[in-house]
Structure formats: C-alpha cells, structure tokens
Amino acid sequence: MLIDSHCHPNSEALRQDARGLMDRARDAGVGRFLIVGCDLDDSREAVDMAHQFTGYGTWAAVGIHPHEAARYDAASLPQALRDLAGDGCVAALGEIGLDYYYDHSPRETQRKFFEMQLAWAAEENKPVVLHIRDAMPDALAILRDFAGKVPLLFHCYSGGLEFLDEVLDMGGLCALGGAVTWKNSHELREVAVRLPADRLLLETDCPYMAPVPFRGKTNEPAYVRYVYETVAKVRGVSEDELAAQIERNAAAFFGWGEGELPHV
C-alpha cells in the first residue's frame, strides 16, 4: 500500500475533481491519504473530505498555516479549529510552522501562532505536520521546547544536510515529495539516503510540486508512486520494501494502524 502523507484535494485547483483524484490514486495503489488544512475553512473542508472519502483511507490534519496567521487573533486559536481537532478523522495538527520565503504574515505573528499551536498539540496529544521554509534556525529554536513532547513531521523537508542531524535528534520524521525526483535535487536525494528507515515518509503536497515526469503540471495523489520509485532507487531497496516501511512509519506516527481499514 502506498501512502500520500500530505495532500490538498481541498484546494481550489483540485476540489472539483476530488473523487476522480481518489479513484486514480486508488488505482495506483494509494491506500492512505492525509488531507491537510491551512486555515479554518480549509481545515473544515479537510475534515469533511476525510469523512466523504473514508472508504479510500482518508484522514485529516487541521491547523493555521504561517501564510494565514495574520488573518487571526494572535492571542488565541479559533474555538472552531479546536473543536475540529476532536473529530475522529483528525490524525494530526497542521500544517503549521514558519515561512520566511514569502513572509505573507509578519514573522513575529508567525512565531506566536507556531508556538501556540505546538502547545495546543501537546494538550491534544496530537502529532504535528510542520511547514518550514527558509526559517529552520528559528523553527528549531522554538521546537527544542517541544521535542519529546510532540511528534514532529517535517513536511516537504527542505533543511538539507545542514539541519538533518538536529531534526533527527529531536525525534523528527521527514516527508519527501516530488522535488526528490527533480534533476537538480542532488542534496535532497542524499537526504533520502541518509534518513533512518523509520524516520521517512513520502507525499505529494498536491496540487503543488509535481514529480518528474509531470513537473510543471498539476500534481495529484496518484503521482506519489513516482516519489516511491525514486526514493527506493537511491536507497537501494525494492519498492515493496520501501512501501512496507513507509506504511509502518505512517501508522506509528499518525496512530491510524496498519492495513487498509479506514477510520470509523
């Protein structure tokens, strides 16, 4: 069974064909999906989709993306978001973190929301899906207070070899997506080789970051198989062996158990 540990069928680019996406992904062997929210409305839709497509093995993550942090009161999380976290299909909180590449929200606001949501994750006993872009030093400084208290998944890991040891020392997992297939992503493929087998997850982040041979086009969950192919090749393992390891890793991290039974 393949797993897409981070996807956005709830995005404007994909929601109109959500069932088609799920069907094509199932045909490609994908049996688990984490549908990820980025703001309150997006998170609500992620939960709704997880229920709508439960037979496909869908789960949800809810949270406030750093891009959206400035839209909310920095003193508190929306109660509606807190309520969503109690839904039985919510396997994680996210995606949360820091993004200094775009700076759509002021950095101080990003940091406040990040710390607030990490504290919330500790309260809820939920793992977190992290979005960290061009902000690893600040993110790691914040995360040191939560290491060992909150399971950490570095979605679309972009810290390179420079930060990998510290991420691993914190107990973090790293999710790799379509970028690992790109021609010039030599360091990311080296990360794929160096990651311990039990710290690795794979994803699409669709509709973004499509893998080769679809780079530049709209990404979708079925394409995660190309990520599996590349990572299996560079790690020197069979695709079946890699798929079994990723299934174990995802089950342990998200708490959804191995096998193909969806949540109820």
ROVO-729513 format. One line per field, with one value per residue (C-alpha): residue in one letter; x, z negated, y negated. Coordinates in Angstrom, 3 decimals. Example, Ala and Ser with C-alpha at 12.3 -4.5 7.8 and 13.67 -1.06 7.14 Angstrom:
BEGIN
r = c(A:S);
u = c(12.300:13.670);
w = c(-7.800:-7.140);
v = c(4.500:1.060);
END
This chain:
BEGIN
r = c(M:L:I:D:S:H:C:H:P:N:S:E:A:L:R:Q:D:A:R:G:L:M:D:R:A:R:D:A:G:V:G:R:F:L:I:V:G:C:D:L:D:D:S:R:E:A:V:D:M:A:H:Q:F:T:G:Y:G:T:W:A:A:V:G:I:H:P:H:E:A:A:R:Y:D:A:A:S:L:P:Q:A:L:R:D:L:A:G:D:G:C:V:A:A:L:G:E:I:G:L:D:Y:Y:Y:D:H:S:P:R:E:T:Q:R:K:F:F:E:M:Q:L:A:W:A:A:E:E:N:K:P:V:V:L:H:I:R:D:A:M:P:D:A:L:A:I:L:R:D:F:A:G:K:V:P:L:L:F:H:C:Y:S:G:G:L:E:F:L:D:E:V:L:D:M:G:G:L:C:A:L:G:G:A:V:T:W:K:N:S:H:E:L:R:E:V:A:V:R:L:P:A:D:R:L:L:L:E:T:D:C:P:Y:M:A:P:V:P:F:R:G:K:T:N:E:P:A:Y:V:R:Y:V:Y:E:T:V:A:K:V:R:G:V:S:E:D:E:L:A:A:Q:I:E:R:N:A:A:A:F:F:G:W:G:E:G:E:L:P:H:V);
u = c(0.000:1.292:0.644:0.336:1.159:0.346:-2.161:-4.622:-7.637:-9.456:-7.581:-9.223:-7.232:-8.432:-11.698:-13.920:-12.346:-11.790:-13.492:-11.622:-8.358:-9.198:-10.168:-6.976:-4.890:-6.567:-5.925:-2.251:-2.113:-2.535:-4.440:-3.948:-4.210:-3.677:-5.783:-4.217:-5.803:-4.169:-6.789:-10.135:-12.257:-9.655:-9.358:-13.119:-13.141:-10.297:-12.379:-15.471:-13.490:-11.944:-15.463:-16.739:-13.939:-13.426:-13.556:-10.373:-8.423:-8.590:-7.630:-7.302:-4.931:-6.201:-4.286:-3.270:-0.517:2.062:0.815:-2.597:-1.518:-2.117:-5.800:-6.442:-6.163:-2.608:-3.772:-5.868:-6.735:-10.226:-12.527:-13.952:-10.490:-10.092:-13.450:-12.398:-9.380:-11.690:-13.166:-12.352:-10.784:-8.200:-4.844:-2.611:-2.475:-1.071:0.238:1.863:5.243:7.257:7.675:10.275:10.413:7.094:6.512:2.766:2.360:4.719:7.429:6.583:2.952:4.101:6.227:3.393:0.956:3.550:4.243:0.534:-0.283:2.595:1.306:-2.152:-0.733:0.827:-2.535:-4.377:-1.692:-1.572:1.384:2.142:2.784:5.376:5.783:9.250:10.668:13.811:13.291:14.991:17.119:14.105:11.878:14.355:14.850:11.102:10.835:13.532:10.985:8.584:10.954:9.909:6.510:5.001:5.698:7.175:6.870:8.849:6.588:8.398:11.682:13.931:16.604:19.157:22.058:22.881:19.933:19.238:21.108:19.303:15.928:16.707:17.977:14.555:12.930:11.540:10.402:10.967:8.481:9.863:7.794:8.060:11.156:13.235:12.667:13.824:17.063:18.999:17.775:21.056:21.199:17.585:18.329:21.305:18.902:16.702:19.695:20.801:17.424:16.979:14.371:11.933:12.097:10.904:7.512:6.546:3.987:2.783:1.757:-0.614:-1.578:1.969:5.447:4.611:7.290:9.054:7.580:4.788:6.885:5.192:1.752:-0.933:0.091:-2.263:-2.063:-1.621:1.748:3.197:4.285:6.987:8.340:8.405:10.257:12.979:13.481:13.588:16.219:18.534:18.174:18.905:15.768:12.817:9.671:7.743:10.223:10.045:6.246:6.052:8.434:6.506:3.266:4.759:6.156:2.861:0.877:3.221:3.299:-0.372:-1.757:-4.069:-2.819:-1.509:-3.710:-6.431:-9.316:-10.374:-11.293:-14.882);
w = c(0.000:0.930:-1.302:-0.435:-3.790:-2.664:-0.022:0.664:2.596:0.662:2.701:5.343:8.056:7.109:5.191:8.294:9.246:5.758:6.383:9.646:7.805:5.205:7.820:9.806:6.655:5.517:8.958:8.485:5.171:2.735:-0.336:-2.808:-2.400:-4.858:-3.694:-5.170:-6.200:-6.057:-7.707:-9.456:-6.329:-4.649:-7.746:-7.952:-4.331:-5.028:-7.761:-5.539:-2.733:-5.119:-6.041:-2.483:-1.203:-4.278:-2.145:-0.419:-3.681:-4.120:-7.271:-8.026:-9.607:-10.852:-11.608:-10.634:-8.017:-8.605:-5.457:-7.107:-10.636:-10.211:-9.490:-13.055:-16.586:-17.686:-21.297:-20.796:-18.423:-16.898:-19.021:-15.863:-14.983:-18.444:-18.046:-14.716:-16.336:-18.304:-15.180:-14.826:-11.391:-12.563:-12.807:-13.215:-13.616:-10.677:-8.607:-10.999:-11.141:-9.720:-6.157:-5.692:-1.926:-1.200:-4.529:-3.881:-7.634:-9.839:-11.269:-14.876:-14.209:-12.579:-15.580:-18.056:-16.132:-15.762:-19.494:-20.283:-18.002:-19.292:-22.837:-21.581:-20.028:-23.365:-25.074:-22.474:-22.345:-18.551:-16.178:-14.111:-10.407:-10.001:-7.183:-7.498:-4.624:-4.859:-8.619:-10.054:-12.716:-14.226:-13.863:-15.572:-18.387:-19.054:-18.581:-21.152:-23.892:-22.397:-21.334:-23.029:-23.897:-20.418:-17.493:-14.682:-10.923:-8.715:-5.663:-2.377:-4.264:-2.942:-5.625:-3.594:-5.228:-7.340:-9.703:-9.334:-12.421:-14.694:-13.203:-13.861:-17.377:-18.088:-17.017:-13.867:-10.743:-7.291:-4.417:-0.898:2.152:5.859:5.522:4.789:8.412:9.942:11.909:9.744:6.320:5.557:1.887:1.293:2.713:0.351:-2.489:-1.248:-1.523:-4.970:-6.679:-9.013:-7.604:-10.443:-10.023:-6.423:-4.922:-1.330:0.013:2.996:1.465:4.440:6.341:5.932:6.651:9.197:9.687:12.906:15.477:14.548:13.277:14.028:14.179:11.545:9.025:7.619:5.107:7.753:8.601:5.217:6.836:8.717:5.394:4.135:7.269:6.894:3.164:3.460:6.176:4.282:1.046:2.855:1.702:3.541:3.918:1.965:-0.911:-0.942:-0.799:-3.764:-5.772:-4.956:-5.963:-9.333:-9.814:-8.995:-11.241:-14.145:-13.628:-12.897:-15.072:-12.404:-12.445:-9.594:-6.986:-4.824:-7.272:-7.317:-10.425:-11.619);
v = c(0.000:-3.456:-6.456:-10.125:-11.682:-15.240:-16.321:-19.128:-17.794:-20.539:-23.163:-25.323:-23.550:-20.057:-20.055:-19.870:-16.540:-15.170:-11.838:-11.384:-12.060:-9.449:-6.876:-7.390:-7.221:-4.015:-2.527:-3.467:-1.604:-4.514:-3.343:-6.192:-9.957:-12.799:-15.759:-18.880:-22.167:-25.595:-27.814:-27.363:-26.935:-24.770:-22.592:-22.202:-21.074:-18.628:-17.025:-16.925:-15.261:-12.750:-11.656:-11.791:-9.556:-7.395:-4.244:-5.405:-5.585:-9.356:-11.244:-14.947:-17.442:-20.810:-23.987:-27.515:-27.772:-30.537:-32.285:-32.673:-33.583:-37.330:-36.689:-35.528:-36.854:-36.168:-35.836:-32.712:-29.908:-29.931:-27.776:-26.249:-24.947:-23.479:-21.768:-20.266:-18.619:-16.351:-14.787:-11.106:-11.558:-14.131:-12.375:-15.444:-19.202:-21.122:-22.356:-24.784:-26.472:-29.357:-30.615:-33.335:-32.829:-34.529:-36.352:-36.557:-37.077:-39.111:-36.899:-37.683:-36.747:-33.521:-32.645:-33.346:-31.169:-28.441:-28.311:-28.467:-25.561:-23.461:-23.968:-23.009:-19.828:-18.899:-19.447:-17.380:-14.669:-15.031:-14.857:-17.944:-18.461:-21.208:-23.715:-25.246:-27.272:-29.417:-29.511:-26.426:-28.194:-29.988:-26.921:-24.633:-27.131:-27.001:-23.244:-22.472:-23.174:-20.634:-17.850:-14.636:-16.117:-16.404:-14.030:-16.135:-15.628:-18.000:-18.128:-18.774:-18.729:-21.486:-21.769:-19.863:-18.047:-21.119:-20.681:-16.972:-15.801:-18.242:-17.290:-13.635:-14.392:-15.901:-12.665:-14.256:-12.479:-13.948:-13.733:-13.949:-14.790:-15.399:-17.574:-14.477:-13.399:-16.692:-16.649:-19.110:-17.895:-16.144:-17.138:-16.118:-12.671:-12.494:-13.312:-10.454:-8.126:-9.288:-9.268:-6.298:-3.942:-4.639:-8.450:-8.669:-9.458:-10.286:-12.734:-14.744:-18.105:-18.184:-20.258:-21.612:-20.224:-17.532:-14.893:-14.037:-13.296:-15.740:-18.643:-21.954:-20.355:-19.940:-17.306:-14.665:-11.782:-9.062:-10.599:-9.669:-6.404:-8.323:-9.554:-5.975:-4.853:-7.491:-7.025:-3.236:-3.545:-5.901:-3.917:-0.652:1.152:2.620:0.551:3.188:2.993:-0.791:-0.774:1.598:-0.605:-3.785:-2.104:-1.184:-4.687:-6.390:-4.049:-4.715:-8.484:-9.163:-6.392:-5.032:-1.459:0.662:2.308:0.853:0.383:-3.305:-5.229:-4.932);
END
